[in-house]
Amino acid sequence: MEENQKIYKILLVEDDKFLLDMYATKFKEKGFDVTAVFGGSDALSKLEEEFVPDVILTDVVMPVMTGFEFLEEVRKRKFAPNARVIVLSNLGQKEDLDKATALGTDGYIIKAMATPSEVVKKVLEVLGTKKL
């Protein structure tokens, strides 16, 4: 494998099983190493196991712990400090985008306005590459 063909590890955090499976499948098709977890608590558990993703893609509205609470914990505990963080949510109000920005995210995608292929494309853009 050539050096420029890095396989990116993505932590996909979503509470909707259908969407979790759909996005995981799409990212795997594009060559990502996908770890899909059901909600923020499960994602924190994965990070506690010293899993270090290149990308964290998280929903916001989830039970137990919101995506913003999850990201606050990630920052506080210094998990995956070099990971690119992208919010994938149906929330699109200015205050939601501002909150994501304040948490140091690298992108914000509104689910209803992006197909799964467009989500993958946005993640690749954030990573600074066109393809894997």
N, C-alpha and C positions, 0 to 999 in steps of 0.2 A: 504494500500500500504506500502510495506516495504521501509525502508530508502534508501536502495541501488537501488531502482527502480525509481529513479528520472526521471521526464519527462523534457528533455532538450528543451529549447526554441531556435529556430534557426531563424535568420533573413537572408533570401535568397534574394540576390540582383542580378538581371539579366534583360537585356533589350530584350531578345528574349522570346516572350510569350510561344512558344512551349517548350523551355528548362525550363523556369520558372515553368510551369505546370508539366513537367515531373519530375524535381528534387523535387518539392513540394510533389508530389504524392509519390515518393519513400521514402522521409523522413517521411511522415505521416504513410506509411505502417510499418515503423520501430519504430513507437511510438513517434516521435518528435512532438512538438508543433510548427508548421511552420507558419511563417509570411513571405509571398512572396511579394516582391515589385518590381516595374518596374523602375529600375535605382537608381542612387545615391541620387538624390534630394528627391525622395519618401522615400528612406531609412533614410535620415537625418530627414525628417518630422516625421517619425515614432519614431525615437530616441528622438526627441524634445518632443514628447508626453509621455516621461518617460518610454518608452518600453525598458526593459533591457534583451537582449538575452544572452544566454549562449555561442552561436556561431554566428559569422557573416561570411557568405559565400558569397563572392562577385566576380562578373566578373570584368574585367578591361576595356575592350573596350565598352563604353556605350555613348550615346549622352548626351549632357548637362554637365555631370560631369563624368569623368573617375572613375574607381574603386580606383585608387591611390589617386585622389583628394578627393574622398569620405572618404577614410581611413585617409588622412591628417586632414580632418575636424573632424572626430571622435576622433582622438588623441588630436587635438587642443582644442576641446570642452569637452574633458574628458567624452564622452559618453561611456557607457558600459565598464568601465575600466578593468573588470575581464573577459570579453568575449574572447573566443578563436577566432582568426581571420584567415580565410583560403581564399586564392585567388583561384578562379576557372576560368581559362582563356585559350584561345588558344595561347596566347603569351607565348613563352617559351625561349626567348633569355636570355643570362646571365644577361644583364642589367635589364630585367624585374624581374628576380628572386632576383637580388641585391636590386632593389627598394622595392620589397615586404619585404625583410629581414630588410631593413633600417626602414620600417614602423612598424616593430615589429610583423609581421605575424607569425602564428604558423604552417603554411603549405601552399603549393602551388601545385595545381593540374592542369595539362594540360588536358582540356576537351577531345581533340581528342584521348588521350591516356588512358582514364578511362571511364568505363561504369558507369551508375548511381549507381549500387550496389557497385562498387569500391569507388565511391565518398563518399557514406554513410560509408563504412568501414574505409576510411581515417579519416573522421570526428570523428568516434568512437575512433579510435586510438589516435587522438589528445586530445580527452576528457579523455583518459586513461581508457576506458571501452570496453568490447567486445560486449555488448548488453545492451539494455535499460531495 
